[in-house]
Amino acid sequence: TPAAQAVANKTENIPILVTAVTDPKTAGLVESNEKPGTNVTGTSDLTPCAAQIQLLKKIVPNAKKVAMLYCSSEENSRFQINLAKTECDKLGLSYVDATVSNTNEVQQVVQSLVGKVDAIYTPTDNMIASTMATVSLITTPAKIPVICGEEGMCKSGGLATFGINYYELGKQTAKMAVEIINGKKPRNMPIQYLDTCDFTYNKETAEAIGITIPADLLK
């Protein structure tokens, strides 16, 4: 998102395609996601935040309190966290913000959650994604399940996710690029979203924290 904003500030004429920007409207890149009205369009990696919280409840049915782990300066993360909190309210889960402003704070913030929450939710947050190995070094021994925003975070030690397939998202963006080359204008091209998300879990993490993944999720 910061890269897209930087490029958009440099030109109003050259077509710009974004990919993996959660909410282009909130990021100030378009007038609306339905009709951009600018030289910017593309695809969103908005994950099914509500479904991810439902997944947390399904995998950790006794969970009562959830930590929302994210970088406070990432607009995309705040947007997703608000969606996650709405679903927590519906499911009767309480939550607490666990925010960081730089990578040096991650270890301390996560350590402070041990013994205080039943699970952690983290969206597609760049800073947390880059430090998931550090997060898991604390959460796995403490047996705290972490529901993530995307597959890569699971591979780094998170427990599970319903996440975006970024390879497919890239292909979808490429198709939009072809349309622009053939004459379409970004201002008239709605932001696109993937229709499906993939269930992914980390088997080693699940075994280490004593979590059994429900059979219907493994089909």
For each residue, the residues with C-beta under 8 A, 3 or more apart:
1: 4 5 18 21 22 27 74 75 76
2: 5 6
3: 6 7
4: 1 7 8 16 18 21 24 27 29 40
5: 1 2 8 9 27 28 29
6: 2 3 9 10
7: 3 4 10 11 16
8: 4 5 11 16 29 38 39 40
9: 5 6
10: 6 7
11: 7 8 14 16 39
12: 38 39
13: 39
14: 11 39
15: 39 41 180 185 186
16: 4 7 8 11 39 40 41 42 186
17: 40 41 42 43 173 176 177 180 186
18: 1 4 21 24 29 40 41 42 43 173
19: 42 43 45 169 170 173
20: 43 44 45 124 164 166 169
21: 1 4 18 24 27 29 42 43 44 45 76
22: 1 26 27 44 45 46 76 79 80 124
23: 26 27 33 44 46 75 76 79
24: 4 18 21 27 29 30 33 36 40 41 42 44 191
25: 28 29 30 31 32 33
26: 22 23 75 76 79
27: 1 4 5 21 22 23 24 75 76
28: 5 25
29: 4 5 8 18 21 24 25 36 38 40
30: 24 25 33 36 37 38 40 41 191
31: 25 35 36 37 38
32: 25 35 36 37
33: 23 24 25 30 36 44 190 191
34: 190 191
35: 31 32 187 188 190
36: 24 29 30 31 32 33 40 41 186 187 188 189 190 191
37: 30 31 32 187
38: 8 12 29 30 31 186 187
39: 8 11 12 13 14 15 16 186 187
40: 4 8 16 17 18 24 29 30 36 186
41: 15 16 17 18 24 30 36 176 186 187 189 190 191
42: 16 17 18 19 21 24 173 176 191 192
43: 17 18 19 20 21 169 172 173 176 191 192 193 194
44: 20 21 22 23 24 33 191 192 193
45: 19 20 21 22 124 150 164 166 169 194
46: 22 23 49 80 193
47: 52 80 123 124 149 150 161 162 163 164 197
48: 51 52 162 197
49: 46 52 53 80 83 84 87 123
50: 53 54 83 84 86 87
51: 48 54 55 162 197
52: 47 48 49 55 56 84 121 147 149 161 162
53: 49 50 56 57 66 84 87 88 91 93 121 147
54: 50 51 57 58 87 91
55: 51 52 58 59 147 160 161 162 199 217
56: 52 53 59 60 63 66 93 119 121 145 147
57: 53 54 60 61 63 91 93
58: 54 55 61 214 217
59: 55 56 145 147 159 160 211 213 214 217
60: 56 57 63 118 119 145 211
61: 57 58
62: 118
63: 56 57 60 66 93 118 119
64: 93 94 118
65: 93 94 95 96 116 117 118
66: 53 56 63 88 93 94 95 96 117 118 119 120 121
67: 95 96 97 98 113 116 117 119 120 121
68: 81 84 85 95 96 97 98 121 122
69: 98 99 100 109 110 113 120 121 122 125 128 135 146
70: 74 77 78 80 81 98 99 100 122 123 125 127 128
71: 74 77 99 100 101 125 126 127 128
72: 77 78 99 100 101
73: 101
74: 1 70 71 77 78 125 126 127
75: 1 23 26 27 78 79
76: 1 21 22 23 26 27 79 80 123 124 125
77: 70 71 72 74 80 81 123 124 125
78: 70 72 74 75 81 82
79: 22 23 26 75 76 82 83
80: 22 46 47 49 70 76 77 83 84 123 124 125 149
81: 68 70 77 78 84 85 97 123
82: 78 79 85 86
83: 49 50 79 80 86 87
84: 49 50 52 53 68 80 81 87 88 95 121 123
85: 68 81 82 88 89 95
86: 50 82 83 89 90
87: 49 50 53 54 83 84 90 91
88: 53 66 84 85 91 93 94 95
89: 85 86 92 93
90: 86 87
91: 53 54 57 87 88
92: 89
93: 53 56 57 63 64 65 66 88 89
94: 64 65 66 88
95: 65 66 67 68 84 85 88 121
96: 65 66 67 68 116 117
97: 67 68 81
98: 67 68 69 70 109 110 112 113 120
99: 69 70 71 72 109
100: 69 70 71 72 103 105 106 109 127 128
101: 71 72 73 105
102: 105 127
103: 100 106 127 130 131
104: 107
105: 100 101 102 108 109
106: 100 103 109 110 127 128 131 134 135
107: 104 110 111 134 138
108: 105 111 112
109: 69 98 99 100 105 106 112 113
110: 69 98 106 107 113 114 120 134 135 138 139
111: 107 108 114 138
112: 98 108 109 116
113: 67 69 98 109 110 116 117 120 144
114: 110 111 138 142 144
115: 142
116: 65 67 96 112 113
117: 65 66 67 96 113 120 144
118: 60 62 63 64 65 66 144
119: 56 60 63 66 67 144 145 146 147
120: 66 67 69 98 110 113 117 135 139 144 145 146 147
121: 52 53 56 66 67 68 69 84 95 146 147
122: 68 69 70 125 128 135 146 147 148 149 153 158
123: 47 49 70 76 77 80 81 84 149
124: 20 22 45 47 76 77 80 129 149 150 163 164
125: 69 70 71 74 76 77 80 122 128 129 149
126: 71 74 129 130
127: 70 71 74 100 102 103 106 130 131
128: 69 70 71 100 106 122 125 131 132 135 153
129: 124 125 126 132 149 150 152 153 156
130: 103 126 127
131: 103 106 127 128 134 135
132: 128 129 135 136 148 152 153 156 157 158
133: 136 137 156 157
134: 106 107 110 131 137 138
135: 69 106 110 120 122 128 131 132 138 139 146 157 158
136: 132 133 139 140 146 156 157 158 205
137: 133 134 140 141 157
138: 107 110 111 114 134 135 141 142 144
139: 110 120 135 136 142 143 144 145 146 157 209
140: 136 137 143 144 157 205 208 209
141: 137 138 208
142: 114 115 138 139
143: 139 140 208 209 210
144: 113 114 117 118 119 120 138 139 140 209
145: 56 59 60 119 120 139 159 160 209 211
146: 69 119 120 121 122 135 136 139 153 157 158 159 205
147: 52 53 55 56 59 119 120 121 122 158 159 160 161
148: 122 132 153 154 158 159 160 161 163
149: 47 52 80 122 123 124 125 129 153 161 163
150: 45 47 124 129 153 154 161 163 164 166
151: 154 155 161 163 165 198 200
152: 129 132 155 156
153: 122 128 129 132 146 148 149 150 156 157 158 161
154: 148 150 151 157 158 159 160 161 163 200 201 202 205
155: 151 152 158 202
156: 129 132 133 136 152 153
157: 132 133 135 136 137 139 140 146 153 154 202 205
158: 122 132 135 136 146 147 148 153 154 155 161 202 205
159: 59 145 146 147 148 154 201 202 205 206 209 211
160: 55 59 145 147 148 154 199 200 201 202 206 213
161: 47 52 55 147 148 149 150 151 153 154 158 199 200 201
162: 47 48 51 52 55 197 198 199
163: 47 124 148 149 150 151 154 197 198 200
164: 20 45 47 124 150 169 194 197 198
165: 151 168 169 194 196 197 198
166: 20 45 150 169 170
167: 170 171
168: 165 171 172 194
169: 19 20 43 45 164 165 166 172 173 194
170: 19 166 167 173 174
171: 167 168 174 175
172: 43 168 169 175 176 192 194
173: 17 18 19 42 43 169 170 176 177 192
174: 170 171 177 178
175: 171 172 178 179
176: 17 41 42 43 172 173 179 180 189 192
177: 17 173 174 180 181
178: 174 175 181 182
179: 175 176 182 183 184 189
180: 15 17 176 177 183 184 185 186 189
181: 177 178
182: 178 179
183: 179 180
184: 179 180 188 189
185: 15 180 188 189
186: 15 16 17 36 38 39 40 41 180 189
187: 35 36 37 38 39 41
188: 35 36 184 185
189: 36 41 176 179 180 184 185 186
190: 33 34 35 36 41
191: 24 30 33 34 36 41 42 43 44
192: 42 43 44 172 173 176
193: 43 44 46
194: 43 45 164 165 168 169 172 197
195:
196: 165
197: 47 48 51 162 163 164 165 194
198: 151 162 163 164 165
199: 55 160 161 162 217
200: 151 154 160 161 163
201: 154 159 160 161 205 206 213 217
202: 154 155 157 158 159 160 205 206
203: 206 207
204: 207 208
205: 136 140 146 154 157 158 159 201 202 208 209 211
206: 159 160 201 202 203 209 211 212 213
207: 203 204 210
208: 140 141 143 204 205
209: 139 140 143 144 145 159 205 206
210: 143 207
211: 59 60 145 159 205 206
212: 206
213: 59 160 201 206 217 218
214: 58 59 217 218
215: 218 219
216: 219
217: 55 58 59 199 201 213 214
218: 213 214 215
219: 215 216
